[in-house]
Amino acid sequence: MTSRQRAHIAMFSIAAHGHVNPSLEVIRELVARGHRVTYAIPPLFAGKVAETGAEPVLFETTLPGPDDDPEAWGTELIDNIEPFLTEGIETLPQLAAAYEGDEPDLVLHDITSYPARVLARRWGVPEISLSPNLVAWDGYEEEVSEPMYAELKETERGKAYYARFHAWLEENGVTQDPDSFVGRPPRSLVLIPKALQPNADRVDETVHTFVGACQGDRSAQGDWRRPADAEKVLLVSLGSSFTKQPAFYRECVKAFGDLPGWHVVLQVGKHVEAGELGDIPRNVEVRQWVPQLAVLKQADAFITHAGAGGSQEGLATATPMVAVPQAVDQFGNADMLQALGVARHIPMEEVTARTLRDAVLALTDDPEVARRLAGIRAGMAGEGGTKRAADLIEEELAKAAGPAGR
């Protein structure tokens, strides 16, 4: 097989915007290059996948969806990890049946898709992780993973989780332990800028390649126009999942409502109504959803939950950020953004109208912040993005085929 011979590539993900969106432009590019791409995904995202030219392969998920109350994910570490194992166990038979007789030449998968990794090994084809957030570095287990999970592994629920995971892997012929299986893929394309990766100098780049943001044409999401009288624009968004925060939004309105010269775009998601926020000043537009990148291209500041997607869009548009993380990798992203000198990390319990306003005004008035952002944006432009990701996937296909082709 040469790098341009048509292959069947199968992508696997879950029904979550932050896990599907980063992969879409890579998929679109692979289809444009003539490959047949199937994409295993729950029905809720079938339309979004089909728009890329890929063929949706539908399965029934056990995970909470993006429209569900975020409280469905629970509050403890075990609450956050158990659902992905259950999902893997329940969906593996569905996916194996869906691909029987139509096995791919290569498997791409989101970091949350455990069945993809099992199936790739069963089929004897290359597997590549498309990571939408940070990856493990040399020393990660000792510094982060083991301390984080040590207490859990001593609880009855934790022991049951690991026993179940070990048994499932063994049953499917996988010799890795659960932690290595989840965190140490054989090959990985990292869909974030290297600037957002902690301890980037200790990441094994024979395994992980940083291709950066894979952003494409977002015009289908709609446009947004800066009001003619707006001297400054602020976007406030906590993403798509952990948005049930009416008290936080009220502090944002209090901080920036009627602030001279400022226009505020306040995205509140599906779990909060504008009526919960009290009187809304004229300079604040409250929306359930906005075309985020379109707004950021015209914004002067961004209050964000510091998800990987929003963080890199803020960097790509050189927008100063105030990070108010809500869950999982967002806390680490917030710290990274602050360490880069382009953001302030404000924990949710410290949020007030005063802390938000002071942080935004300080960032937007600081020319050094603008200089740092410009440098990071220039570095991101050299990471290659979508085309480099597709090139590397085709390289893996060529390696698997060998010199004689297929």
RALINMO-V758015 format. One record per residue. N is the residue number from 1. PSI is psi in radians with two decimals (NA if undefined). Layout:
n:N psi:PSI
n:N psi:PSI
This chain:
n:1 psi:2.25
n:2 psi:2.94
n:3 psi:-0.30
n:4 psi:0.07
n:5 psi:2.55
n:6 psi:2.30
n:7 psi:2.80
n:8 psi:2.00
n:9 psi:2.27
n:10 psi:2.21
n:11 psi:2.47
n:12 psi:2.30
n:13 psi:-3.02
n:14 psi:2.94
n:15 psi:1.28
n:16 psi:2.25
n:17 psi:-0.73
n:18 psi:-0.21
n:19 psi:-0.53
n:20 psi:-0.84
n:21 psi:-0.75
n:22 psi:-0.43
n:23 psi:-0.30
n:24 psi:-0.71
n:25 psi:-0.58
n:26 psi:-0.76
n:27 psi:-0.78
n:28 psi:-0.72
n:29 psi:-0.72
n:30 psi:-0.70
n:31 psi:-0.75
n:32 psi:-0.49
n:33 psi:0.04
n:34 psi:0.05
n:35 psi:2.63
n:36 psi:2.12
n:37 psi:2.14
n:38 psi:2.65
n:39 psi:1.89
n:40 psi:2.10
n:41 psi:2.57
n:42 psi:2.75
n:43 psi:-0.54
n:44 psi:-0.51
n:45 psi:0.18
n:46 psi:-0.74
n:47 psi:-0.74
n:48 psi:-0.69
n:49 psi:-0.78
n:50 psi:-0.53
n:51 psi:-0.39
n:52 psi:-0.21
n:53 psi:-0.09
n:54 psi:2.79
n:55 psi:2.01
n:56 psi:2.33
n:57 psi:1.90
n:58 psi:2.49
n:59 psi:2.75
n:60 psi:2.18
n:61 psi:2.71
n:62 psi:-0.06
n:63 psi:2.64
n:64 psi:2.52
n:65 psi:3.01
n:66 psi:-0.36
n:67 psi:-0.09
n:68 psi:2.77
n:69 psi:2.26
n:70 psi:-0.34
n:71 psi:-0.24
n:72 psi:-0.34
n:73 psi:-0.08
n:74 psi:-2.98
n:75 psi:-0.25
n:76 psi:2.84
n:77 psi:-0.79
n:78 psi:-0.57
n:79 psi:-0.54
n:80 psi:-0.46
n:81 psi:-0.52
n:82 psi:-0.74
n:83 psi:-0.55
n:84 psi:-0.58
n:85 psi:-0.78
n:86 psi:-0.77
n:87 psi:-0.78
n:88 psi:-0.80
n:89 psi:-0.74
n:90 psi:-0.57
n:91 psi:-0.31
n:92 psi:-0.85
n:93 psi:-0.66
n:94 psi:-0.81
n:95 psi:-0.66
n:96 psi:-0.74
n:97 psi:-0.69
n:98 psi:-0.55
n:99 psi:0.04
n:100 psi:2.17
n:101 psi:-0.04
n:102 psi:0.75
n:103 psi:2.48
n:104 psi:2.96
n:105 psi:-0.37
n:106 psi:2.52
n:107 psi:2.22
n:108 psi:2.52
n:109 psi:2.57
n:110 psi:2.76
n:111 psi:-0.34
n:112 psi:-0.14
n:113 psi:1.62
n:114 psi:-0.66
n:115 psi:-0.56
n:116 psi:-0.74
n:117 psi:-0.67
n:118 psi:-0.78
n:119 psi:-0.69
n:120 psi:-0.72
n:121 psi:-0.60
n:122 psi:-0.69
n:123 psi:-0.25
n:124 psi:0.67
n:125 psi:2.78
n:126 psi:2.58
n:127 psi:2.34
n:128 psi:2.17
n:129 psi:2.31
n:130 psi:1.74
n:131 psi:2.12
n:132 psi:0.03
n:133 psi:-2.91
n:134 psi:2.75
n:135 psi:2.90
n:136 psi:2.49
n:137 psi:2.99
n:138 psi:2.06
n:139 psi:-0.05
n:140 psi:-0.79
n:141 psi:-0.84
n:142 psi:-0.64
n:143 psi:-0.55
n:144 psi:-1.03
n:145 psi:-0.89
n:146 psi:-0.79
n:147 psi:-0.64
n:148 psi:-0.68
n:149 psi:-0.11
n:150 psi:-0.86
n:151 psi:-0.73
n:152 psi:-0.71
n:153 psi:-0.21
n:154 psi:-0.14
n:155 psi:2.76
n:156 psi:-0.72
n:157 psi:-0.68
n:158 psi:-0.76
n:159 psi:-0.71
n:160 psi:-0.68
n:161 psi:-0.86
n:162 psi:-0.62
n:163 psi:-0.73
n:164 psi:-0.71
n:165 psi:-0.82
n:166 psi:-0.80
n:167 psi:-0.71
n:168 psi:-0.76
n:169 psi:-0.79
n:170 psi:-0.73
n:171 psi:-0.50
n:172 psi:0.28
n:173 psi:0.35
n:174 psi:2.18
n:175 psi:-0.19
n:176 psi:2.67
n:177 psi:2.83
n:178 psi:-0.76
n:179 psi:-0.73
n:180 psi:-0.70
n:181 psi:-0.76
n:182 psi:-0.75
n:183 psi:-0.13
n:184 psi:1.32
n:185 psi:2.72
n:186 psi:-0.47
n:187 psi:2.44
n:188 psi:2.33
n:189 psi:2.19
n:190 psi:2.04
n:191 psi:0.60
n:192 psi:2.77
n:193 psi:2.57
n:194 psi:-0.46
n:195 psi:-0.44
n:196 psi:-0.07
n:197 psi:2.08
n:198 psi:2.51
n:199 psi:0.77
n:200 psi:-0.51
n:201 psi:-0.20
n:202 psi:0.20
n:203 psi:2.34
n:204 psi:1.80
n:205 psi:0.09
n:206 psi:-0.31
n:207 psi:-0.87
n:208 psi:2.19
n:209 psi:2.16
n:210 psi:1.97
n:211 psi:-0.15
n:212 psi:-2.94
n:213 psi:2.32
n:214 psi:1.33
n:215 psi:2.42
n:216 psi:-2.77
n:217 psi:2.04
n:218 psi:0.25
n:219 psi:-0.49
n:220 psi:-0.36
n:221 psi:-0.14
n:222 psi:2.97
n:223 psi:2.98
n:224 psi:2.36
n:225 psi:2.32
n:226 psi:2.23
n:227 psi:2.52
n:228 psi:-0.52
n:229 psi:0.10
n:230 psi:1.99
n:231 psi:-0.62
n:232 psi:2.54
n:233 psi:2.32
n:234 psi:2.23
n:235 psi:2.31
n:236 psi:2.13
n:237 psi:2.32
n:238 psi:0.45
n:239 psi:-2.58
n:240 psi:-0.21
n:241 psi:-0.97
n:242 psi:1.07
n:243 psi:0.02
n:244 psi:1.27
n:245 psi:1.08
n:246 psi:-0.63
n:247 psi:-0.67
n:248 psi:-0.80
n:249 psi:-0.61
n:250 psi:-0.65
n:251 psi:-0.64
n:252 psi:-0.76
n:253 psi:-0.74
n:254 psi:-0.65
n:255 psi:-0.69
n:256 psi:-0.18
n:257 psi:2.25
n:258 psi:0.23
n:259 psi:2.09
n:260 psi:2.29
n:261 psi:-0.21
n:262 psi:2.42
n:263 psi:2.31
n:264 psi:2.22
n:265 psi:1.96
n:266 psi:1.82
n:267 psi:2.10
n:268 psi:-0.08
n:269 psi:-2.94
n:270 psi:-0.08
n:271 psi:0.07
n:272 psi:2.37
n:273 psi:2.59
n:274 psi:-0.57
n:275 psi:-0.36
n:276 psi:-0.17
n:277 psi:0.02
n:278 psi:-2.76
n:279 psi:2.26
n:280 psi:2.03
n:281 psi:2.82
n:282 psi:-0.46
n:283 psi:0.15
n:284 psi:2.11
n:285 psi:2.17
n:286 psi:2.15
n:287 psi:2.57
n:288 psi:-0.64
n:289 psi:2.56
n:290 psi:2.73
n:291 psi:1.61
n:292 psi:-0.83
n:293 psi:-0.65
n:294 psi:-0.68
n:295 psi:-0.77
n:296 psi:-0.54
n:297 psi:-0.30
n:298 psi:0.04
n:299 psi:2.74
n:300 psi:-0.29
n:301 psi:2.77
n:302 psi:2.05
n:303 psi:2.06
n:304 psi:2.75
n:305 psi:-0.05
n:306 psi:0.60
n:307 psi:2.82
n:308 psi:-0.73
n:309 psi:-0.87
n:310 psi:-0.67
n:311 psi:-0.79
n:312 psi:-0.50
n:313 psi:-0.64
n:314 psi:-0.73
n:315 psi:-0.72
n:316 psi:-0.49
n:317 psi:0.11
n:318 psi:0.81
n:319 psi:2.11
n:320 psi:2.51
n:321 psi:2.52
n:322 psi:2.06
n:323 psi:2.16
n:324 psi:1.42
n:325 psi:2.66
n:326 psi:-0.57
n:327 psi:2.93
n:328 psi:-2.16
n:329 psi:-0.11
n:330 psi:-0.56
n:331 psi:-0.76
n:332 psi:-0.68
n:333 psi:-0.71
n:334 psi:-0.74
n:335 psi:-0.70
n:336 psi:-0.79
n:337 psi:-0.71
n:338 psi:-0.72
n:339 psi:-0.52
n:340 psi:-0.21
n:341 psi:0.41
n:342 psi:0.09
n:343 psi:2.87
n:344 psi:2.35
n:345 psi:2.01
n:346 psi:1.92
n:347 psi:2.60
n:348 psi:-0.64
n:349 psi:-0.23
n:350 psi:0.06
n:351 psi:2.19
n:352 psi:2.92
n:353 psi:-0.67
n:354 psi:-0.81
n:355 psi:-0.66
n:356 psi:-0.84
n:357 psi:-0.79
n:358 psi:-0.73
n:359 psi:-0.80
n:360 psi:-0.80
n:361 psi:-0.67
n:362 psi:-0.74
n:363 psi:-0.77
n:364 psi:-0.31
n:365 psi:-0.04
n:366 psi:1.92
n:367 psi:-0.43
n:368 psi:-0.62
n:369 psi:-0.78
n:370 psi:-0.68
n:371 psi:-0.77
n:372 psi:-0.75
n:373 psi:-0.71
n:374 psi:-0.70
n:375 psi:-0.71
n:376 psi:-0.74
n:377 psi:-0.68
n:378 psi:-0.71
n:379 psi:-0.69
n:380 psi:-0.63
n:381 psi:-0.43
n:382 psi:0.01
n:383 psi:-0.28
n:384 psi:-0.61
n:385 psi:-2.43
n:386 psi:-0.85
n:387 psi:-0.68
n:388 psi:-0.69
n:389 psi:-0.82
n:390 psi:-0.68
n:391 psi:-0.77
n:392 psi:-0.62
n:393 psi:-0.73
n:394 psi:-0.57
n:395 psi:-0.72
n:396 psi:-0.64
n:397 psi:-0.76
n:398 psi:-0.70
n:399 psi:-0.76
n:400 psi:-0.58
n:401 psi:-0.49
n:402 psi:3.03
n:403 psi:-0.40
n:404 psi:-0.14
n:405 psi:-2.96
n:406 psi:NA
